Amino acid sequence: MTSEPAVGRWIVVVPVKVATAGKSRLSGVLDDRVRAALVRAMALDTIDAALAASAVGHALVVTADPELRGAAGRFGLVDEPPLVPGVSPLDAAVLAGVAAARSRVPGVSVAMLLGDLPALRPDDLDAALDLAAAMPLGFVADAGGTGTTMLTAFGGADPNPHFGVGSAAAHTAAGHVPLAAPGSSSLRRDVDLPADLDEIARLELGVRTGPLLARLRG
């Protein structure tokens, strides 16, 4: 059974699509079976890295994927919420995770982390969360500067998720402050496009994604 986080530590919320539907933009270079395996590998490596960060007390994964749900041990599970008119499924999943986190620990700080960061280093996450603790709402942009890899809500602040194309600008407009994570930060190295696979292959990857990607490239 997972333990509850200490007051003052962050809960990380990780929304993950059912793997067979995830990362559709990689379907041109990966068959469906391999793409699903990669989605699960990246998600579990992201979660492991997050839990290894000293600022993180607990992780909640919002997913309907049966294999990810079966792998739950150190992290908690949140059911995917029903569709809400006008709210994207990803934003709805994020808000469901935040609600679950604060039902466990009222007023806890929550970091909403996308599950496609297979090179994530705990020290990079700690550095970003240290910055996030100085403001109610923050976010980390992806390497290209237009997307978002992490959204933060410190204390009882209510997040305003707007994940998707152009989310960095949307989150800024919604009141989230950009966190000054360096361009080299592993927290900015997400995977959406085939070219991203080449980029992360140069990095130290998690124990699941690394061998899988090596086999694909070998």
C-alpha positions in Angstrom: 0.0 0.0 0.0 1.3 3.5 -0.9 2.0 5.9 2.0 0.5 9.4 2.1 2.8 12.3 1.4 4.1 14.5 4.2 2.5 18.0 4.4 4.6 20.4 2.4 5.8 17.9 -0.1 4.5 17.8 -3.7 2.1 15.3 -5.2 2.9 14.6 -8.8 -0.1 13.9 -11.1 0.7 12.0 -14.3 -2.1 11.6 -16.9 -1.5 8.8 -19.4 -3.7 7.8 -22.3 -4.5 4.2 -23.0 -1.2 3.1 -24.6 -2.8 1.9 -27.8 -4.2 5.4 -28.4 -1.1 7.3 -27.2 1.6 9.0 -29.3 -0.3 8.8 -32.5 2.2 11.0 -34.2 4.7 8.2 -34.0 2.5 5.8 -35.9 4.3 6.5 -39.1 7.6 5.1 -37.7 6.4 2.6 -35.1 3.8 -0.2 -35.4 1.0 -0.2 -33.0 2.4 -2.8 -30.7 5.8 -1.1 -30.3 4.2 2.3 -30.0 2.1 1.1 -27.1 5.1 -0.5 -25.4 7.0 2.8 -25.7 4.1 4.8 -24.2 4.1 2.5 -21.2 7.8 2.4 -20.8 8.1 6.2 -20.9 5.3 6.6 -18.5 6.8 4.2 -15.9 10.3 5.7 -16.3 8.8 9.2 -15.8 6.9 8.1 -12.7 10.0 6.4 -11.2 12.1 9.5 -11.8 9.5 11.7 -10.2 9.2 9.5 -7.1 13.0 9.7 -6.7 12.9 13.5 -6.4 13.3 14.6 -2.8 10.5 17.2 -3.1 7.9 14.6 -4.2 5.9 12.7 -1.6 3.6 10.8 -3.8 2.5 10.2 -7.4 -1.0 9.7 -8.8 -1.5 8.3 -12.3 -4.7 9.1 -14.1 -5.2 6.4 -16.7 -7.5 3.7 -18.0 -4.6 1.7 -19.5 -4.9 -1.8 -18.0 -1.2 -2.6 -18.0 -0.3 0.6 -16.3 -3.0 0.1 -13.7 -1.6 -3.4 -13.2 1.8 -2.0 -12.6 0.6 0.3 -9.7 2.6 -0.2 -6.6 4.4 2.8 -5.4 2.0 5.2 -7.1 -1.7 5.7 -6.7 -4.4 5.4 -9.4 -7.1 7.8 -10.4 -9.8 6.8 -12.9 -10.1 8.8 -16.1 -13.0 11.2 -15.7 -16.0 11.4 -18.0 -15.7 13.8 -20.9 -16.7 17.4 -20.1 -18.0 19.7 -22.9 -15.4 22.3 -23.7 -12.6 20.6 -21.7 -10.0 18.5 -23.5 -9.7 14.9 -22.2 -6.1 15.6 -21.1 -7.1 18.8 -19.1 -10.0 16.9 -17.5 -7.6 14.1 -16.5 -5.2 16.6 -15.0 -8.0 18.3 -13.0 -9.2 14.9 -11.8 -5.8 14.1 -10.5 -5.5 17.4 -8.7 -8.9 16.8 -7.1 -7.8 13.4 -5.9 -4.5 14.7 -4.6 -6.2 17.4 -2.5 -8.8 15.0 -1.2 -5.9 13.1 0.3 -4.0 16.1 1.6 -6.0 19.4 1.5 -4.0 22.3 0.1 -1.1 20.1 -1.0 1.1 21.5 -3.8 0.6 19.6 -7.0 2.8 19.2 -10.1 1.1 18.0 -13.2 3.7 16.1 -15.2 3.2 14.6 -18.6 4.2 10.9 -18.9 6.6 11.2 -21.9 9.8 12.3 -20.2 11.9 9.1 -20.3 15.2 10.9 -19.6 13.8 12.8 -16.6 16.4 13.2 -13.8 15.2 13.7 -10.2 17.5 16.6 -9.6 16.1 18.5 -12.6 12.6 18.0 -11.2 13.7 19.1 -7.7 15.2 22.3 -9.2 12.0 23.1 -11.0 9.9 22.4 -8.0 12.1 24.7 -5.9 11.4 27.5 -8.3 7.7 26.6 -8.3 7.5 26.9 -4.6 8.0 30.7 -4.9 4.8 31.3 -6.9 1.2 30.1 -6.9 1.1 28.9 -10.5 4.0 27.9 -12.8 4.9 25.8 -15.8 7.9 24.3 -17.6 8.0 24.7 -21.4 9.2 21.9 -23.6 12.5 22.1 -25.5 10.9 24.0 -28.4 9.4 26.6 -26.0 5.8 26.2 -27.3 4.5 23.2 -25.4 4.3 22.4 -21.7 5.8 19.4 -19.9 4.9 20.3 -16.3 2.2 22.6 -14.7 2.5 23.5 -11.0 0.0 24.7 -8.4 1.6 25.6 -5.0 -0.4 25.2 -1.8 -4.1 25.6 -2.5 -3.7 27.5 -5.8 -6.1 26.2 -8.5 -4.3 25.3 -11.8 -5.6 26.3 -15.2 -4.6 23.5 -17.5 -4.5 24.2 -21.3 -2.4 21.3 -22.6 -2.1 20.9 -26.4 -0.7 22.8 -29.3 0.6 26.2 -28.2 0.1 25.4 -24.5 3.0 27.5 -23.3 1.3 30.7 -24.5 -2.1 29.4 -23.2 -0.7 28.7 -19.8 1.0 32.1 -19.6 -2.3 33.7 -20.5 -4.1 31.7 -17.9 -1.8 33.0 -15.1 0.9 30.3 -14.9 4.4 31.8 -14.7 7.2 30.2 -16.8 9.8 28.5 -14.6 13.3 29.2 -15.7 14.4 25.6 -16.3 17.6 25.5 -18.5 17.4 24.3 -22.0 19.5 21.3 -21.1 17.0 20.2 -18.4 15.7 16.7 -18.8 12.3 18.0 -17.7 12.0 19.7 -21.1 12.7 16.6 -23.2 9.4 15.1 -24.1 8.5 12.8 -27.0 5.8 13.7 -29.5 7.4 13.4 -32.9 9.7 11.0 -34.7 12.6 13.5 -34.5 12.2 13.5 -30.7 13.2 9.8 -30.6 16.6 10.8 -32.2 17.0 13.6 -29.6 16.3 11.4 -26.5 18.6 8.6 -27.9 21.5 10.9 -27.0 20.4 11.1 -23.4 20.5 8.8 -20.4 17.1 7.1 -20.5 15.1 5.2 -18.0 15.5 1.5 -17.4 12.5 0.6 -19.6 12.8 3.1 -22.4 16.5 2.9 -22.9 16.6 -0.8 -23.8 13.4 -0.6 -25.9 14.7 2.3 -27.9 18.1 0.6 -28.4 16.4 -2.4 -29.8 14.4 -0.3 -32.2 17.4 1.6 -33.4 19.6 -1.5 -33.5 
